[in-house]
């Protein structure tokens, strides 16, 4: 899984932030490593020096092999909160997207089990 971190103006400590984001993504998305080919992180400070509530924005975009990219965004008061919120949303979206791709038709349905049991009597 390739990770690319992009930061906008107003974001401080870019190098340490990139290392931290890389480590967090690898830790939290390790179970999706086979399906996810690349994750792009976009961190920005929407108000720059003016400040304000929820002015930090994190957008995460995960690219899946053979599937459309999945993107999530979170606005928060701090970079950490924005990143963690977007990451939580991304994990949920990946669970949903990858779960839909798995072949669940090979499983036995509870409807057919009950129907078969009723016919056998």
Biopython code that builds the backbone (N, CA, C, O; Angstrom):
import numpy as np
from Bio.PDB.StructureBuilder import StructureBuilder

atoms = [
    (1, "UNK", "N", (0.860, -1.164, 0.000)),
    (1, "UNK", "CA", (0.000, 0.000, 0.000)),
    (1, "UNK", "C", (0.910, 1.231, 0.000)),
    (1, "UNK", "O", (1.792, 1.385, 0.845)),
    (2, "UNK", "N", (0.665, 2.076, -0.954)),
    (2, "UNK", "CA", (1.434, 3.305, -1.100)),
    (2, "UNK", "C", (0.664, 4.432, -0.405)),
    (2, "UNK", "O", (-0.555, 4.530, -0.544)),
    (3, "UNK", "N", (1.380, 5.283, 0.345)),
    (3, "UNK", "CA", (0.737, 6.382, 1.060)),
    (3, "UNK", "C", (1.388, 7.685, 0.654)),
    (3, "UNK", "O", (2.611, 7.822, 0.691)),
    (4, "UNK", "N", (0.554, 8.648, 0.262)),
    (4, "UNK", "CA", (1.034, 9.967, -0.148)),
    (4, "UNK", "C", (0.330, 11.007, 0.716)),
    (4, "UNK", "O", (-0.899, 11.042, 0.787)),
    (5, "UNK", "N", (1.120, 11.853, 1.369)),
    (5, "UNK", "CA", (0.572, 12.895, 2.237)),
    (5, "UNK", "C", (0.794, 14.249, 1.577)),
    (5, "UNK", "O", (1.921, 14.609, 1.237)),
    (6, "UNK", "N", (-0.292, 14.993, 1.400)),
    (6, "UNK", "CA", (-0.247, 16.340, 0.825)),
    (6, "UNK", "C", (-0.737, 17.315, 1.882)),
    (6, "UNK", "O", (-1.792, 17.115, 2.483)),
    (7, "UNK", "N", (0.039, 18.375, 2.105)),
    (7, "UNK", "CA", (-0.367, 19.374, 3.086)),
    (7, "UNK", "C", (-0.494, 20.730, 2.412)),
    (7, "UNK", "O", (0.266, 21.072, 1.506)),
    (8, "UNK", "N", (-1.465, 21.484, 2.876)),
    (8, "UNK", "CA", (-1.674, 22.823, 2.343)),
    (8, "UNK", "C", (-0.944, 23.858, 3.169)),
    (8, "UNK", "O", (-0.285, 23.526, 4.155)),
    (9, "UNK", "N", (-1.060, 25.091, 2.774)),
    (9, "UNK", "CA", (-0.467, 26.196, 3.534)),
    (9, "UNK", "C", (-1.101, 26.258, 4.912)),
    (9, "UNK", "O", (-2.274, 25.927, 5.084)),
    (10, "UNK", "N", (-0.330, 26.679, 5.874)),
    (10, "UNK", "CA", (-0.840, 26.787, 7.231)),
    (10, "UNK", "C", (-0.643, 25.528, 8.051)),
    (10, "UNK", "O", (-0.933, 25.531, 9.247)),
    (11, "UNK", "N", (-0.164, 24.463, 7.456)),
    (11, "UNK", "CA", (0.087, 23.221, 8.183)),
    (11, "UNK", "C", (1.548, 23.211, 8.604)),
    (11, "UNK", "O", (2.444, 23.328, 7.768)),
    (12, "UNK", "N", (1.785, 23.070, 9.903)),
    (12, "UNK", "CA", (3.143, 23.092, 10.442)),
    (12, "UNK", "C", (3.666, 21.668, 10.650)),
    (12, "UNK", "O", (2.894, 20.709, 10.669)),
    (13, "UNK", "N", (4.980, 21.546, 10.806)),
    (13, "UNK", "CA", (5.639, 20.261, 11.068)),
    (13, "UNK", "C", (5.281, 19.212, 10.018)),
    (13, "UNK", "O", (4.902, 18.091, 10.359)),
    (14, "UNK", "N", (5.398, 19.571, 8.763)),
    (14, "UNK", "CA", (4.968, 18.704, 7.673)),
    (14, "UNK", "C", (5.665, 17.350, 7.675)),
    (14, "UNK", "O", (5.011, 16.330, 7.457)),
    (15, "UNK", "N", (6.970, 17.310, 7.913)),
    (15, "UNK", "CA", (7.701, 16.045, 7.849)),
    (15, "UNK", "C", (7.267, 15.091, 8.957)),
    (15, "UNK", "O", (7.017, 13.915, 8.697)),
    (16, "UNK", "N", (7.176, 15.587, 10.191)),
    (16, "UNK", "CA", (6.754, 14.708, 11.284)),
    (16, "UNK", "C", (5.288, 14.322, 11.116)),
    (16, "UNK", "O", (4.902, 13.211, 11.478)),
    (17, "UNK", "N", (4.483, 15.200, 10.584)),
    (17, "UNK", "CA", (3.078, 14.912, 10.317)),
    (17, "UNK", "C", (2.950, 13.814, 9.262)),
    (17, "UNK", "O", (2.098, 12.934, 9.385)),
    (18, "UNK", "N", (3.779, 13.859, 8.242)),
    (18, "UNK", "CA", (3.762, 12.831, 7.203)),
    (18, "UNK", "C", (4.144, 11.468, 7.777)),
    (18, "UNK", "O", (3.503, 10.466, 7.461)),
    (19, "UNK", "N", (5.183, 11.417, 8.618)),
    (19, "UNK", "CA", (5.600, 10.146, 9.237)),
    (19, "UNK", "C", (4.490, 9.597, 10.133)),
    (19, "UNK", "O", (4.194, 8.403, 10.113)),
    (20, "UNK", "N", (3.878, 10.496, 10.925)),
    (20, "UNK", "CA", (2.810, 10.077, 11.819)),
    (20, "UNK", "C", (1.606, 9.550, 11.031)),
    (20, "UNK", "O", (1.062, 8.497, 11.364)),
    (21, "UNK", "N", (1.193, 10.268, 10.000)),
    (21, "UNK", "CA", (0.039, 9.856, 9.188)),
    (21, "UNK", "C", (0.310, 8.522, 8.510)),
    (21, "UNK", "O", (-0.574, 7.667, 8.450)),
    (22, "UNK", "N", (1.521, 8.334, 8.000)),
    (22, "UNK", "CA", (1.897, 7.075, 7.359)),
    (22, "UNK", "C", (1.779, 5.921, 8.347)),
    (22, "UNK", "O", (1.195, 4.886, 8.023)),
    (23, "UNK", "N", (2.325, 6.088, 9.543)),
    (23, "UNK", "CA", (2.281, 5.033, 10.558)),
    (23, "UNK", "C", (0.842, 4.728, 10.984)),
    (23, "UNK", "O", (0.472, 3.563, 11.126)),
    (24, "UNK", "N", (0.042, 5.759, 11.186)),
    (24, "UNK", "CA", (-1.353, 5.565, 11.591)),
    (24, "UNK", "C", (-2.156, 4.817, 10.519)),
    (24, "UNK", "O", (-2.923, 3.906, 10.831)),
    (25, "UNK", "N", (-1.972, 5.206, 9.272)),
    (25, "UNK", "CA", (-2.699, 4.553, 8.183)),
    (25, "UNK", "C", (-2.306, 3.093, 8.061)),
    (25, "UNK", "O", (-3.170, 2.230, 7.908)),
    (26, "UNK", "N", (-1.024, 2.809, 8.126)),
    (26, "UNK", "CA", (-0.570, 1.418, 8.023)),
    (26, "UNK", "C", (-1.107, 0.575, 9.178)),
    (26, "UNK", "O", (-1.479, -0.583, 8.984)),
    (27, "UNK", "N", (-1.146, 1.150, 10.370)),
    (27, "UNK", "CA", (-1.649, 0.421, 11.527)),
    (27, "UNK", "C", (-3.156, 0.157, 11.414)),
    (27, "UNK", "O", (-3.608, -0.964, 11.648)),
    (28, "UNK", "N", (-3.923, 1.173, 11.061)),
    (28, "UNK", "CA", (-5.380, 1.047, 11.055)),
    (28, "UNK", "C", (-5.953, 0.400, 9.799)),
    (28, "UNK", "O", (-7.067, -0.123, 9.828)),
    (29, "UNK", "N", (-5.205, 0.429, 8.696)),
    (29, "UNK", "CA", (-5.721, -0.139, 7.443)),
    (29, "UNK", "C", (-5.002, -1.423, 7.039)),
    (29, "UNK", "O", (-5.118, -1.861, 5.894)),
    (30, "UNK", "N", (-4.255, -2.037, 7.972)),
    (30, "UNK", "CA", (-3.478, -3.225, 7.619)),
    (30, "UNK", "C", (-4.344, -4.356, 7.077)),
    (30, "UNK", "O", (-3.885, -5.112, 6.221)),
    (31, "UNK", "N", (-5.570, -4.493, 7.543)),
    (31, "UNK", "CA", (-6.423, -5.591, 7.057)),
    (31, "UNK", "C", (-6.923, -5.370, 5.628)),
    (31, "UNK", "O", (-7.421, -6.298, 4.992)),
    (32, "UNK", "N", (-6.788, -4.142, 5.126)),
    (32, "UNK", "CA", (-7.189, -3.843, 3.754)),
    (32, "UNK", "C", (-5.990, -3.782, 2.808)),
    (32, "UNK", "O", (-6.145, -3.414, 1.643)),
    (33, "UNK", "N", (-4.804, -4.136, 3.290)),
    (33, "UNK", "CA", (-3.557, -3.957, 2.529)),
    (33, "UNK", "C", (-3.578, -4.660, 1.175)),
    (33, "UNK", "O", (-2.967, -4.171, 0.225)),
    (34, "UNK", "N", (-4.258, -5.783, 1.067)),
    (34, "UNK", "CA", (-4.292, -6.501, -0.211)),
    (34, "UNK", "C", (-5.203, -5.826, -1.229)),
    (34, "UNK", "O", (-4.953, -5.920, -2.431)),
    (35, "UNK", "N", (-6.246, -5.153, -0.775)),
    (35, "UNK", "CA", (-7.200, -4.517, -1.687)),
    (35, "UNK", "C", (-6.842, -3.071, -2.007)),
    (35, "UNK", "O", (-7.084, -2.605, -3.120)),
    (36, "UNK", "N", (-6.266, -2.355, -1.037)),
    (36, "UNK", "CA", (-5.961, -0.934, -1.207)),
    (36, "UNK", "C", (-4.563, -0.786, -1.810)),
    (36, "UNK", "O", (-3.578, -1.256, -1.240)),
    (37, "UNK", "N", (-4.492, -0.134, -2.957)),
    (37, "UNK", "CA", (-3.196, 0.058, -3.606)),
    (37, "UNK", "C", (-2.531, 1.359, -3.185)),
    (37, "UNK", "O", (-1.304, 1.454, -3.154)),
    (38, "UNK", "N", (-3.346, 2.364, -2.860)),
    (38, "UNK", "CA", (-2.789, 3.680, -2.527)),
    (38, "UNK", "C", (-3.765, 4.474, -1.683)),
    (38, "UNK", "O", (-4.979, 4.387, -1.865)),
    (39, "UNK", "N", (-3.222, 5.250, -0.755)),
    (39, "UNK", "CA", (-4.031, 6.158, 0.056)),
    (39, "UNK", "C", (-3.412, 7.544, -0.058)),
    (39, "UNK", "O", (-2.212, 7.715, 0.156)),
    (40, "UNK", "N", (-4.232, 8.525, -0.393)),
    (40, "UNK", "CA", (-3.781, 9.915, -0.447)),
    (40, "UNK", "C", (-4.395, 10.668, 0.719)),
    (40, "UNK", "O", (-5.593, 10.565, 0.980)),
    (41, "UNK", "N", (-3.557, 11.429, 1.417)),
    (41, "UNK", "CA", (-3.985, 12.232, 2.554)),
    (41, "UNK", "C", (-3.848, 13.695, 2.146)),
    (41, "UNK", "O", (-2.796, 14.113, 1.664)),
    (42, "UNK", "N", (-4.902, 14.462, 2.339)),
    (42, "UNK", "CA", (-4.876, 15.897, 2.063)),
    (42, "UNK", "C", (-5.237, 16.611, 3.348)),
    (42, "UNK", "O", (-6.377, 16.544, 3.808)),
    (43, "UNK", "N", (-4.251, 17.306, 3.935)),
    (43, "UNK", "CA", (-4.460, 18.064, 5.163)),
    (43, "UNK", "C", (-4.386, 19.551, 4.847)),
    (43, "UNK", "O", (-3.472, 20.006, 4.159)),
    (44, "UNK", "N", (-5.355, 20.302, 5.356)),
    (44, "UNK", "CA", (-5.338, 21.743, 5.096)),
    (44, "UNK", "C", (-5.922, 22.498, 6.276)),
    (44, "UNK", "O", (-6.693, 21.959, 7.071)),
    (45, "UNK", "N", (-5.537, 23.748, 6.364)),
    (45, "UNK", "CA", (-6.075, 24.674, 7.350)),
    (45, "UNK", "C", (-6.904, 25.678, 6.554)),
    (45, "UNK", "O", (-6.355, 26.533, 5.859)),
    (46, "UNK", "N", (-8.206, 25.570, 6.658)),
    (46, "UNK", "CA", (-9.109, 26.346, 5.820)),
    (46, "UNK", "C", (-9.034, 27.848, 6.084)),
    (46, "UNK", "O", (-9.235, 28.643, 5.166)),
    (47, "UNK", "N", (-8.745, 28.252, 7.330)),
    (47, "UNK", "CA", (-8.706, 29.675, 7.669)),
    (47, "UNK", "C", (-7.294, 30.200, 7.841)),
    (47, "UNK", "O", (-7.102, 31.398, 8.049)),
    (48, "UNK", "N", (-6.317, 29.339, 7.760)),
    (48, "UNK", "CA", (-4.902, 29.694, 7.962)),
    (48, "UNK", "C", (-4.720, 30.439, 9.276)),
    (48, "UNK", "O", (-5.074, 29.906, 10.328)),
    (49, "UNK", "N", (-4.187, 31.640, 9.253)),
    (49, "UNK", "CA", (-3.836, 32.372, 10.466)),
    (49, "UNK", "C", (-5.057, 32.930, 11.218)),
    (49, "UNK", "O", (-4.936, 33.289, 12.389)),
    (50, "UNK", "N", (-6.203, 33.009, 10.583)),
    (50, "UNK", "CA", (-7.382, 33.599, 11.228)),
    (50, "UNK", "C", (-7.933, 32.716, 12.333)),
    (50, "UNK", "O", (-8.543, 33.228, 13.272)),
    (51, "UNK", "N", (-7.738, 31.412, 12.252)),
    (51, "UNK", "CA", (-8.249, 30.489, 13.269)),
    (51, "UNK", "C", (-9.741, 30.283, 13.141)),
    (51, "UNK", "O", (-10.360, 30.693, 12.159)),
    (52, "UNK", "N", (-10.302, 29.648, 14.135)),
    (52, "UNK", "CA", (-11.730, 29.386, 14.118)),
    (52, "UNK", "C", (-11.998, 27.929, 14.443)),
    (52, "UNK", "O", (-11.091, 27.098, 14.441)),
    (53, "UNK", "N", (-13.258, 27.635, 14.723)),
    (53, "UNK", "CA", (-13.634, 26.260, 15.038)),
    (53, "UNK", "C", (-13.751, 25.448, 13.764)),
    (53, "UNK", "O", (-14.215, 25.933, 12.732)),
    (54, "UNK", "N", (-13.323, 24.213, 13.860)),
    (54, "UNK", "CA", (-13.425, 23.246, 12.761)),
    (54, "UNK", "C", (-12.820, 23.793, 11.472)),
    (54, "UNK", "O", (-13.408, 23.656, 10.399)),
    (55, "UNK", "N", (-11.646, 24.412, 11.578)),
    (55, "UNK", "CA", (-11.021, 24.957, 10.377)),
    (55, "UNK", "C", (-9.941, 24.051, 9.805)),
    (55, "UNK", "O", (-9.349, 24.372, 8.775)),
    (56, "UNK", "N", (-9.674, 22.918, 10.462)),
    (56, "UNK", "CA", (-8.718, 21.938, 9.926)),
    (56, "UNK", "C", (-9.505, 20.894, 9.150)),
    (56, "UNK", "O", (-10.536, 20.408, 9.616)),
    (57, "UNK", "N", (-9.017, 20.554, 7.969)),
    (57, "UNK", "CA", (-9.720, 19.591, 7.120)),
    (57, "UNK", "C", (-8.774, 18.480, 6.716)),
    (57, "UNK", "O", (-7.624, 18.721, 6.350)),
    (58, "UNK", "N", (-9.277, 17.261, 6.788)),
    (58, "UNK", "CA", (-8.533, 16.096, 6.306)),
    (58, "UNK", "C", (-9.412, 15.341, 5.323)),
    (58, "UNK", "O", (-10.553, 14.995, 5.627)),
    (59, "UNK", "N", (-8.870, 15.092, 4.153)),
    (59, "UNK", "CA", (-9.534, 14.268, 3.157)),
    (59, "UNK", "C", (-8.644, 13.069, 2.893)),
    (59, "UNK", "O", (-7.457, 13.224, 2.604)),
    (60, "UNK", "N", (-9.209, 11.876, 2.991)),
    (60, "UNK", "CA", (-8.491, 10.640, 2.699)),
    (60, "UNK", "C", (-9.127, 10.008, 1.479)),
    (60, "UNK", "O", (-10.350, 9.903, 1.388)),
    (61, "UNK", "N", (-8.295, 9.591, 0.544)),
    (61, "UNK", "CA", (-8.780, 8.924, -0.663)),
    (61, "UNK", "C", (-8.043, 7.603, -0.808)),
    (61, "UNK", "O", (-6.821, 7.574, -0.953)),
    (62, "UNK", "N", (-8.797, 6.513, -0.768)),
    (62, "UNK", "CA", (-8.228, 5.176, -0.920)),
    (62, "UNK", "C", (-8.539, 4.666, -2.313)),
    (62, "UNK", "O", (-9.677, 4.730, -2.776)),
    (63, "UNK", "N", (-7.508, 4.157, -2.973)),
    (63, "UNK", "CA", (-7.688, 3.575, -4.300)),
    (63, "UNK", "C", (-7.621, 2.064, -4.172)),
    (63, "UNK", "O", (-6.657, 1.499, -3.655)),
    (64, "UNK", "N", (-8.674, 1.432, -4.660)),
    (64, "UNK", "CA", (-8.771, -0.022, -4.606)),
    (64, "UNK", "C", (-8.510, -0.607, -5.981)),
    (64, "UNK", "O", (-8.886, -0.023, -6.998)),
    (65, "UNK", "N", (-7.875, -1.745, -6.005)),
    (65, "UNK", "CA", (-7.628, -2.426, -7.276)),
    (65, "UNK", "C", (-8.970, -2.824, -7.892)),
    (65, "UNK", "O", (-9.762, -3.526, -7.264)),
    (66, "UNK", "N", (-9.219, -2.379, -9.111)),
    (66, "UNK", "CA", (-10.434, -2.747, -9.824)),
    (66, "UNK", "C", (-11.707, -2.140, -9.256)),
    (66, "UNK", "O", (-12.789, -2.697, -9.442)),
    (67, "UNK", "N", (-11.598, -1.019, -8.573)),
    (67, "UNK", "CA", (-12.767, -0.407, -7.955)),
    (67, "UNK", "C", (-12.581, 1.107, -7.951)),
    (67, "UNK", "O", (-11.452, 1.594, -7.986)),
    (68, "UNK", "N", (-13.662, 1.836, -7.911)),
    (68, "UNK", "CA", (-13.586, 3.300, -7.865)),
    (68, "UNK", "C", (-12.968, 3.757, -6.548)),
    (68, "UNK", "O", (-13.126, 3.082, -5.531)),
    (69, "UNK", "N", (-12.271, 4.886, -6.548)),
    (69, "UNK", "CA", (-11.680, 5.395, -5.308)),
    (69, "UNK", "C", (-12.762, 5.726, -4.278)),
    (69, "UNK", "O", (-13.893, 6.063, -4.628)),
    (70, "UNK", "N", (-12.391, 5.622, -3.014)),
    (70, "UNK", "CA", (-13.291, 5.951, -1.911)),
    (70, "UNK", "C", (-12.668, 7.120, -1.168)),
    (70, "UNK", "O", (-11.503, 7.052, -0.775)),
    (71, "UNK", "N", (-13.431, 8.197, -0.970)),
    (71, "UNK", "CA", (-12.907, 9.386, -0.301)),
    (71, "UNK", "C", (-13.786, 9.751, 0.891)),
    (71, "UNK", "O", (-15.010, 9.623, 0.849)),
    (72, "UNK", "N", (-13.128, 10.211, 1.955)),
    (72, "UNK", "CA", (-13.832, 10.700, 3.132)),
    (72, "UNK", "C", (-13.206, 12.021, 3.556)),
    (72, "UNK", "O", (-12.024, 12.264, 3.311)),
    (73, "UNK", "N", (-14.001, 12.869, 4.190)),
    (73, "UNK", "CA", (-13.534, 14.175, 4.642)),
    (73, "UNK", "C", (-14.040, 14.428, 6.047)),
    (73, "UNK", "O", (-15.155, 14.045, 6.401)),
    (74, "UNK", "N", (-13.207, 15.078, 6.839)),
    (74, "UNK", "CA", (-13.603, 15.466, 8.192)),
    (74, "UNK", "C", (-13.043, 16.845, 8.494)),
    (74, "UNK", "O", (-11.862, 17.101, 8.260)),
    (75, "UNK", "N", (-13.871, 17.726, 9.007)),
    (75, "UNK", "CA", (-13.452, 19.038, 9.500)),
    (75, "UNK", "C", (-13.454, 18.973, 11.018)),
    (75, "UNK", "O", (-14.354, 18.385, 11.616)),
    (76, "UNK", "N", (-12.439, 19.581, 11.650)),
    (76, "UNK", "CA", (-12.345, 19.566, 13.110)),
    (76, "UNK", "C", (-11.510, 20.749, 13.578)),
    (76, "UNK", "O", (-10.958, 21.501, 12.775)),
    (77, "UNK", "N", (-11.432, 20.894, 14.891)),
    (77, "UNK", "CA", (-10.665, 21.986, 15.475)),
    (77, "UNK", "C", (-9.165, 21.733, 15.413)),
    (77, "UNK", "O", (-8.385, 22.685, 15.391)),
    (78, "UNK", "N", (-8.739, 20.459, 15.384)),
    (78, "UNK", "CA", (-7.317, 20.123, 15.325)),
    (78, "UNK", "C", (-7.042, 19.177, 14.167)),
    (78, "UNK", "O", (-7.942, 18.505, 13.664)),
    (79, "UNK", "N", (-5.778, 19.140, 13.753)),
    (79, "UNK", "CA", (-5.377, 18.230, 12.680)),
    (79, "UNK", "C", (-5.602, 16.787, 13.094)),
    (79, "UNK", "O", (-6.051, 15.970, 12.291)),
    (80, "UNK", "N", (-5.293, 16.470, 14.339)),
    (80, "UNK", "CA", (-5.450, 15.118, 14.853)),
    (80, "UNK", "C", (-6.908, 14.667, 14.793)),
    (80, "UNK", "O", (-7.198, 13.568, 14.322)),
    (81, "UNK", "N", (-7.818, 15.505, 15.265)),
    (81, "UNK", "CA", (-9.240, 15.170, 15.240)),
    (81, "UNK", "C", (-9.750, 15.011, 13.815)),
    (81, "UNK", "O", (-10.529, 14.101, 13.531)),
    (82, "UNK", "N", (-9.317, 15.887, 12.924)),
    (82, "UNK", "CA", (-9.743, 15.801, 11.527)),
    (82, "UNK", "C", (-9.239, 14.510, 10.894)),
    (82, "UNK", "O", (-9.986, 13.823, 10.197)),
    (83, "UNK", "N", (-7.974, 14.180, 11.136)),
    (83, "UNK", "CA", (-7.392, 12.964, 10.564)),
    (83, "UNK", "C", (-8.094, 11.725, 11.103)),
    (83, "UNK", "O", (-8.485, 10.845, 10.336)),
    (84, "UNK", "N", (-8.255, 11.656, 12.421)),
    (84, "UNK", "CA", (-8.883, 10.469, 13.029)),
    (84, "UNK", "C", (-10.343, 10.319, 12.608)),
    (84, "UNK", "O", (-10.820, 9.200, 12.426)),
    (85, "UNK", "N", (-11.049, 11.425, 12.453)),
    (85, "UNK", "CA", (-12.434, 11.357, 11.987)),
    (85, "UNK", "C", (-12.521, 10.855, 10.560)),
    (85, "UNK", "O", (-13.363, 10.013, 10.247)),
    (86, "UNK", "N", (-11.657, 11.363, 9.687)),
    (86, "UNK", "CA", (-11.650, 10.912, 8.294)),
    (86, "UNK", "C", (-11.221, 9.453, 8.211)),
    (86, "UNK", "O", (-11.749, 8.702, 7.391)),
    (87, "UNK", "N", (-10.269, 9.041, 9.049)),
    (87, "UNK", "CA", (-9.805, 7.648, 9.059)),
    (87, "UNK", "C", (-10.912, 6.706, 9.515)),
    (87, "UNK", "O", (-11.090, 5.632, 8.941)),
    (88, "UNK", "N", (-11.647, 7.098, 10.529)),
    (88, "UNK", "CA", (-12.765, 6.276, 10.995)),
    (88, "UNK", "C", (-13.815, 6.100, 9.897)),
    (88, "UNK", "O", (-14.325, 5.000, 9.680)),
    (89, "UNK", "N", (-14.127, 7.189, 9.215)),
    (89, "UNK", "CA", (-15.076, 7.116, 8.101)),
    (89, "UNK", "C", (-14.550, 6.232, 6.977)),
    (89, "UNK", "O", (-15.305, 5.472, 6.371)),
    (90, "UNK", "N", (-13.242, 6.336, 6.701)),
    (90, "UNK", "CA", (-12.644, 5.548, 5.622)),
    (90, "UNK", "C", (-12.689, 4.059, 5.948)),
    (90, "UNK", "O", (-12.999, 3.246, 5.077)),
    (91, "UNK", "N", (-12.384, 3.695, 7.192)),
    (91, "UNK", "CA", (-12.442, 2.276, 7.572)),
    (91, "UNK", "C", (-13.853, 1.734, 7.380)),
    (91, "UNK", "O", (-14.032, 0.625, 6.875)),
    (92, "UNK", "N", (-14.842, 2.505, 7.778)),
    (92, "UNK", "CA", (-16.228, 2.078, 7.625)),
    (92, "UNK", "C", (-16.599, 1.938, 6.144)),
    (92, "UNK", "O", (-17.256, 0.973, 5.751)),
    (93, "UNK", "N", (-16.176, 2.900, 5.334)),
    (93, "UNK", "CA", (-16.472, 2.859, 3.892)),
    (93, "UNK", "C", (-15.766, 1.672, 3.223)),
    (93, "UNK", "O", (-16.340, 1.026, 2.347)),
    (94, "UNK", "N", (-14.528, 1.384, 3.630)),
    (94, "UNK", "CA", (-13.802, 0.241, 3.062)),
    (94, "UNK", "C", (-14.454, -1.076, 3.474)),
    (94, "UNK", "O", (-14.578, -1.991, 2.659)),
    (95, "UNK", "N", (-14.869, -1.174, 4.734)),
    (95, "UNK", "CA", (-15.583, -2.372, 5.178)),
    (95, "UNK", "C", (-16.809, -2.610, 4.308)),
    (95, "UNK", "O", (-17.073, -3.734, 3.882)),
    (96, "UNK", "N", (-17.542, -1.556, 4.054)),
    (96, "UNK", "CA", (-18.755, -1.662, 3.259)),
    (96, "UNK", "C", (-18.441, -2.029, 1.810)),
    (96, "UNK", "O", (-19.061, -2.935, 1.254)),
    (97, "UNK", "N", (-17.487, -1.334, 1.198)),
    (97, "UNK", "CA", (-17.167, -1.568, -0.218)),
    (97, "UNK", "C", (-16.565, -2.947, -0.436)),
    (97, "UNK", "O", (-16.938, -3.643, -1.381)),
    (98, "UNK", "N", (-15.653, -3.344, 0.412)),
    (98, "UNK", "CA", (-14.994, -4.641, 0.242)),
    (98, "UNK", "C", (-15.946, -5.764, 0.618)),
    (98, "UNK", "O", (-15.907, -6.840, 0.021)),
    (99, "UNK", "N", (-16.802, -5.519, 1.605)),
    (99, "UNK", "CA", (-17.801, -6.516, 1.977)),
    (99, "UNK", "C", (-18.763, -6.802, 0.841)),
    (99, "UNK", "O", (-19.193, -7.940, 0.658)),
    (100, "UNK", "N", (-19.104, -5.770, 0.075)),
    (100, "UNK", "CA", (-20.000, -5.959, -1.069)),
    (100, "UNK", "C", (-19.319, -6.728, -2.191)),
    (100, "UNK", "O", (-19.980, -7.407, -2.976)),
    (101, "UNK", "N", (-17.981, -6.620, -2.267)),
    (101, "UNK", "CA", (-17.250, -7.305, -3.333)),
    (101, "UNK", "C", (-17.020, -8.767, -3.047)),
    (101, "UNK", "O", (-16.817, -9.550, -3.975)),
    (102, "UNK", "N", (-17.047, -9.164, -1.765)),
    (102, "UNK", "CA", (-16.798, -10.566, -1.453)),
    (102, "UNK", "C", (-17.966, -11.401, -1.934)),
    (102, "UNK", "O", (-19.099, -10.924, -2.006)),
    (103, "UNK", "N", (-17.688, -12.629, -2.256)),
    (103, "UNK", "CA", (-18.711, -13.513, -2.786)),
    (103, "UNK", "C", (-19.512, -14.094, -1.631)),
    (103, "UNK", "O", (-19.122, -15.101, -1.040)),
    (104, "UNK", "N", (-20.611, -13.467, -1.318)),
    (104, "UNK", "CA", (-21.438, -13.926, -0.223)),
    (104, "UNK", "C", (-22.543, -14.872, -0.681)),
    (104, "UNK", "O", (-23.330, -15.329, 0.148)),
    (105, "UNK", "N", (-22.626, -15.173, -1.940)),
    (105, "UNK", "CA", (-23.675, -16.055, -2.453)),
    (105, "UNK", "C", (-23.376, -17.528, -2.200)),
    (105, "UNK", "O", (-24.271, -18.364, -2.318)),
    (106, "UNK", "N", (-22.144, -17.858, -1.857)),
    (106, "UNK", "CA", (-21.809, -19.246, -1.560)),
    (106, "UNK", "C", (-22.282, -19.663, -0.170)),
    (106, "UNK", "O", (-22.275, -20.848, 0.163)),
    (107, "UNK", "N", (-22.682, -18.709, 0.621)),
    (107, "UNK", "CA", (-23.147, -19.022, 1.970)),
    (107, "UNK", "C", (-24.568, -19.547, 1.928)),
    (107, "UNK", "O", (-25.351, -19.193, 1.047)),
    (108, "UNK", "N", (-24.886, -20.382, 2.875)),
    (108, "UNK", "CA", (-26.231, -20.921, 2.974)),
    (108, "UNK", "C", (-27.141, -19.885, 3.598)),
    (108, "UNK", "O", (-26.812, -19.299, 4.629)),
    (109, "UNK", "N", (-28.264, -19.663, 2.986)),
    (109, "UNK", "CA", (-29.226, -18.694, 3.491)),
    (109, "UNK", "C", (-30.089, -19.341, 4.559)),
    (109, "UNK", "O", (-30.400, -20.528, 4.466)),
    (110, "UNK", "N", (-30.476, -18.589, 5.561)),
    (110, "UNK", "CA", (-31.352, -19.131, 6.593)),
    (110, "UNK", "C", (-32.750, -19.395, 6.038)),
    (110, "UNK", "O", (-33.495, -20.204, 6.591)),
    (111, "UNK", "N", (-33.100, -18.732, 4.971)),
    (111, "UNK", "CA", (-34.415, -18.952, 4.361)),
    (111, "UNK", "C", (-34.495, -20.326, 3.712)),
    (111, "UNK", "O", (-35.519, -21.003, 3.802)),
    (112, "UNK", "N", (-33.421, -20.734, 3.063)),
    (112, "UNK", "CA", (-33.451, -22.042, 2.410)),
    (112, "UNK", "C", (-33.321, -23.173, 3.414)),
    (112, "UNK", "O", (-33.841, -24.263, 3.180)),
    (113, "UNK", "N", (-32.645, -22.940, 4.517)),
    (113, "UNK", "CA", (-32.507, -23.958, 5.539)),
    (113, "UNK", "C", (-33.886, -24.283, 6.108)),
    (113, "UNK", "O", (-34.252, -25.452, 6.230)),
    (114, "UNK", "N", (-34.651, -23.243, 6.455)),
    (114, "UNK", "CA", (-35.992, -23.447, 6.994)),
    (114, "UNK", "C", (-36.932, -24.045, 5.966)),
    (114, "UNK", "O", (-37.767, -24.884, 6.305)),
    (115, "UNK", "N", (-36.809, -23.630, 4.727)),
    (115, "UNK", "CA", (-37.664, -24.150, 3.660)),
    (115, "UNK", "C", (-37.368, -25.624, 3.401)),
    (115, "UNK", "O", (-38.286, -26.421, 3.211)),
    (116, "UNK", "N", (-36.080, -25.985, 3.396)),
    (116, "UNK", "CA", (-35.703, -27.381, 3.179)),
    (116, "UNK", "C", (-36.190, -28.250, 4.336)),
    (116, "UNK", "O", (-36.637, -29.374, 4.110)),
    (117, "UNK", "N", (-36.113, -27.762, 5.546)),
    (117, "UNK", "CA", (-36.526, -28.517, 6.708)),
    (117, "UNK", "C", (-38.026, -28.772, 6.670)),
    (117, "UNK", "O", (-38.488, -29.848, 7.049)),
    (118, "UNK", "N", (-38.782, -27.783, 6.211)),
    (118, "UNK", "CA", (-40.229, -27.934, 6.125)),
    (118, "UNK", "C", (-40.642, -28.911, 5.051)),
    (118, "UNK", "O", (-41.651, -29.599, 5.209)),
    (119, "UNK", "N", (-39.893, -28.997, 3.955)),
    (119, "UNK", "CA", (-40.219, -29.914, 2.864)),
    (119, "UNK", "C", (-39.856, -31.350, 3.188)),
    (119, "UNK", "O", (-40.467, -32.277, 2.656)),
    (120, "UNK", "N", (-38.881, -31.545, 4.044)),
    (120, "UNK", "CA", (-38.397, -32.895, 4.324)),
    (120, "UNK", "C", (-39.403, -33.659, 5.187)),
    (120, "UNK", "O", (-39.411, -34.890, 5.162)),
    (121, "UNK", "N", (-40.246, -32.966, 5.947)),
    (121, "UNK", "CA", (-41.203, -33.654, 6.842)),
    (121, "UNK", "C", (-42.242, -34.280, 6.043)),
    (121, "UNK", "O", (-43.147, -34.910, 6.591)),
]
sb = StructureBuilder()
sb.init_structure("model")
sb.init_model(0)
sb.init_chain("A")
sb.init_seg("    ")
for serial, (resi, resn, name, xyz) in enumerate(atoms, 1):
    if name == "N":
        sb.init_residue(resn, " ", resi, " ")
    sb.init_atom(name, np.array(xyz, "f"), 0.0, 1.0, " ", f" {name:<3s}", serial, name[0])
structure = sb.get_structure()
